[in-house]
Amino acid sequence: MIQEERITVLSDFPPRAGAYVLYWMQSAHRVDANHALAYAVLEGNRLGVPVLAFFGLVPSYPGAAWRHYHFMLEGLKEAGESLDTLGIKLVIRPGDPVDGLWELAKDAALIVVDTGYLRLHREWVSRARETLRCPFIRVESNAIVPVMTASPHEEYSAATFRPRIMRALGRFLIDLQVPDPKKRSTNLELDSLELDEIKQIQALLDIDTAIGPVDGFSGGTVGAISRLTRFIDTRLDSFPEERNDPSLDCLSNMSPYLHFGQVSPLRIALMVSATGSGGRDTYLEELVVRRELAINYVWYNPQYDSYSGLPEWCRKTLESHAKDKREHVYSLHELESARTHDPFWNAAQDEMRIRGKMHGYMRMYWGKKILEWSADPESAYNTAMYLNDRYELDGRDPNGYAGVAWCFGKHDRPWKERPIFGKIRYMNARGLSRKFDMERYVEVVDRMRKKNQ
Ligand SMILES: Cc1cc2nc3c(=O)[nH]c(=O)nc-3n(C[C@H](O)[C@H](O)[C@H](O)COP(=O)(O)OP(=O)(O)OC[C@H]3O[C@@H](n4cnc5c(N)ncnc54)[C@H](O)[C@@H]3O)c2cc1C
């Protein structure tokens, strides 16, 4: 079922004759529970034409390194195979995605795009909209509750957002099966990149190749679902008690797959909800409330990726302490190479650098310490953003922008005033040691370091 709120008509040109319905796969790199794809198939069946899928491979996506491209291409290769079994051809072309779309749009009866929440994705869609002369429809598939249904404005915090989204959730937590297309596009002769040898694609890209693929994560829906199934079977029950402990491996590790749309948040929520596990509500709080609050932030706040996007009270309190004496001030290079006095922070930084994914609790500590150890709050914000996007496999995501901003007070409340932080919440190493077995966490990362040498 595709709820009406998921659908936005971007251009209402009258339907025209065409060879196919064109599905512009932008942010949902999958077949499973993909509302935009399902919509395209329904329209194709109604018009008696096949669906053709298109992905535009940008040669230098801002902030992305070979690590991210590699994971994404693995996922796209699998998505292409799944589409092929449905009789849908996936055309992947390097270059500006809007130019690529334009080429294929000439023969399209109608164009469907999935919803990307970030500025660049929205700019591509606006540019396409200006030039296309056929119906152009956007369908939202990467949030369980469509962003504008969840709230019509930027929310202050999880406390203000939670009741809204929970009220709407029941209407959207409904499974979706992509229907079978009646016509096939796999026989169309169209140029497309072959992804059999992913390494060869590197030559087409203008990116940092020093940050390479990571052990332990390969892209694709199949890997995501088997990881999720293992998590549900072995970790979900203890998630409420153990999720914050960085020395335990209790998280679902869904974030890289969610970031590239290789797994549907709806599929995850349905699978977790079906368990009746005691961990269910805590998990859904993260997946639904926290994740979709981050989507709300980037959708409604045009400055979501800059210091000026922070609430005024945060900037004001930080500025009033900008000149406070700092016991440690580290350069970007020292932070990047994990050379601080703090073994916990260094372990977190190396976990991200080597594994491509830092433990969720350590991300908060990591960001708070960058604030404490930088010359001023704005450069701290920029450093955190830069490192997060460069090394996290799930970086450049609404969650990353909201997560870094949270370390600087976003979605939080004022706390007792103190040096450097002002009224922004503070975290310290003693708190970590009191709650968790931090020696064990450091040992785990040490093993990663040795293996990586
Ligand atoms: C400084 C900082 C930077 C962050 N950068 C990113 C980032 O670049 N990309 C990213 O996806 N997340 C980011 N987060 C949010 C969070 O830490 C990760 O989503 C989470 O650790 C991912 O691991 P998981 O999938 O195993 O999470 P689980 O704990 O298993 O949670 C399941 C899902 O719930 C959502 N979720 C969990 N915690 C949060 C949270 N605090 N905020 C929003 N959604 C959440 C995620 O979609 C996650 O995949 C950041 C948080 C902070 C404090």
The ligand as an SDF file (V2000), in Angstrom:
LIG
                    3D

 53 58  0  0  0  0  0  0  0  0999 V2000
   28.4660   12.7580   16.8640 C   0  0  0  0  0  0  0  0  0  0  0  0
   27.5040   11.7840   16.2420 C   0  0  0  0  0  0  0  0  0  0  0  0
   27.6140   11.4720   14.9110 C   0  0  0  0  0  0  0  0  0  0  0  0
   26.7290   10.5750   14.3150 C   0  0  0  0  0  0  0  0  0  0  0  0
   26.8820   10.3110   12.9820 N   0  0  0  0  0  0  0  0  0  0  0  0
   26.0080    9.4880   12.3720 C   0  0  0  0  0  0  0  0  0  0  0  0
   26.1110    9.2600   10.9650 C   0  0  0  0  0  0  0  0  0  0  0  0
   26.9650    9.8300   10.2900 O   0  0  0  0  0  0  0  0  0  0  0  0
   25.2200    8.4000   10.3990 N   0  0  0  0  0  0  0  0  0  0  0  0
   24.2660    7.7550   11.1370 C   0  0  0  0  0  0  0  0  0  0  0  0
   23.5010    6.9740   10.5650 O   0  0  0  0  0  0  0  0  0  0  0  0
   24.1440    7.9890   12.4420 N   0  0  0  0  0  0  0  0  0  0  0  0
   24.9690    8.8310   13.0890 C   0  0  0  0  0  0  0  0  0  0  0  0
   24.8300    9.0650   14.4310 N   0  0  0  0  0  0  0  0  0  0  0  0
   23.6820    8.4710   15.1620 C   0  0  0  0  0  0  0  0  0  0  0  0
   23.9360    7.0800   15.7870 C   0  0  0  0  0  0  0  0  0  0  0  0
   25.0870    7.1150   16.5880 O   0  0  0  0  0  0  0  0  0  0  0  0
   24.0510    5.9900   14.7370 C   0  0  0  0  0  0  0  0  0  0  0  0
   22.9150    6.0380   13.8990 O   0  0  0  0  0  0  0  0  0  0  0  0
   24.1290    4.5940   15.3210 C   0  0  0  0  0  0  0  0  0  0  0  0
   25.2290    4.4890   16.1820 O   0  0  0  0  0  0  0  0  0  0  0  0
   24.2530    3.6040   14.1630 C   0  0  0  0  0  0  0  0  0  0  0  0
   24.5290    2.3090   14.5880 O   0  0  0  0  0  0  0  0  0  0  0  0
   23.4670    1.1390   14.5100 P   0  0  0  0  0  0  0  0  0  0  0  0
   22.7950    1.1150   13.2070 O   0  0  0  0  0  0  0  0  0  0  0  0
   24.1920   -0.0920   14.9460 O   0  0  0  0  0  0  0  0  0  0  0  0
   22.4390    1.6520   15.6140 O   0  0  0  0  0  0  0  0  0  0  0  0
   21.3300    0.9530   16.5050 P   0  0  0  0  0  0  0  0  0  0  0  0
   21.5840    1.4190   17.9090 O   0  0  0  0  0  0  0  0  0  0  0  0
   21.2340   -0.4900   16.2700 O   0  0  0  0  0  0  0  0  0  0  0  0
   20.0080    1.7230   16.0400 O   0  0  0  0  0  0  0  0  0  0  0  0
   19.2500    1.3540   14.9050 C   0  0  0  0  0  0  0  0  0  0  0  0
   19.0100    2.5550   14.0250 C   0  0  0  0  0  0  0  0  0  0  0  0
   18.3680    3.5810   14.7720 O   0  0  0  0  0  0  0  0  0  0  0  0
   18.8420    4.8510   14.3390 C   0  0  0  0  0  0  0  0  0  0  0  0
   19.5580    5.5360   15.4380 N   0  0  0  0  0  0  0  0  0  0  0  0
   20.2100    4.9920   16.4840 C   0  0  0  0  0  0  0  0  0  0  0  0
   20.7220    5.9530   17.2660 N   0  0  0  0  0  0  0  0  0  0  0  0
   20.3870    7.1270   16.7060 C   0  0  0  0  0  0  0  0  0  0  0  0
   20.6230    8.4910   17.0360 C   0  0  0  0  0  0  0  0  0  0  0  0
   21.2850    8.8530   18.1210 N   0  0  0  0  0  0  0  0  0  0  0  0
   20.1500    9.4380   16.2070 N   0  0  0  0  0  0  0  0  0  0  0  0
   19.4570    9.1170   15.0940 C   0  0  0  0  0  0  0  0  0  0  0  0
   19.1870    7.8370   14.7290 N   0  0  0  0  0  0  0  0  0  0  0  0
   19.6500    6.8690   15.5210 C   0  0  0  0  0  0  0  0  0  0  0  0
   19.8290    4.6010   13.2280 C   0  0  0  0  0  0  0  0  0  0  0  0
   19.1530    4.6990   11.9910 O   0  0  0  0  0  0  0  0  0  0  0  0
   20.2920    3.1890   13.5080 C   0  0  0  0  0  0  0  0  0  0  0  0
   20.7770    2.5370   12.3530 O   0  0  0  0  0  0  0  0  0  0  0  0
   25.7000    9.9730   15.0750 C   0  0  0  0  0  0  0  0  0  0  0  0
   25.5830   10.2980   16.4220 C   0  0  0  0  0  0  0  0  0  0  0  0
   26.4570   11.2080   17.0070 C   0  0  0  0  0  0  0  0  0  0  0  0
   26.2920   11.5520   18.4600 C   0  0  0  0  0  0  0  0  0  0  0  0
  1  2  1  0
  2  3  1  0
  2 52  2  0
  3  4  2  0
  4  5  1  0
  4 50  1  0
  5  6  2  0
  6  7  1  0
  6 13  1  0
  7  8  2  0
  7  9  1  0
  9 10  1  0
 10 11  2  0
 10 12  1  0
 12 13  2  0
 13 14  1  0
 14 15  1  0
 14 50  1  0
 15 16  1  0
 16 17  1  0
 16 18  1  0
 18 19  1  0
 18 20  1  0
 20 21  1  0
 20 22  1  0
 22 23  1  0
 23 24  1  0
 24 25  2  0
 24 26  1  0
 24 27  1  0
 27 28  1  0
 28 29  2  0
 28 30  1  0
 28 31  1  0
 31 32  1  0
 32 33  1  0
 33 34  1  0
 33 48  1  0
 34 35  1  0
 35 36  1  0
 35 46  1  0
 36 37  1  0
 36 45  1  0
 37 38  2  0
 38 39  1  0
 39 40  1  0
 39 45  2  0
 40 41  1  0
 40 42  2  0
 42 43  1  0
 43 44  2  0
 44 45  1  0
 46 47  1  0
 46 48  1  0
 48 49  1  0
 50 51  2  0
 51 52  1  0
 52 53  1  0
M  END
$$$$
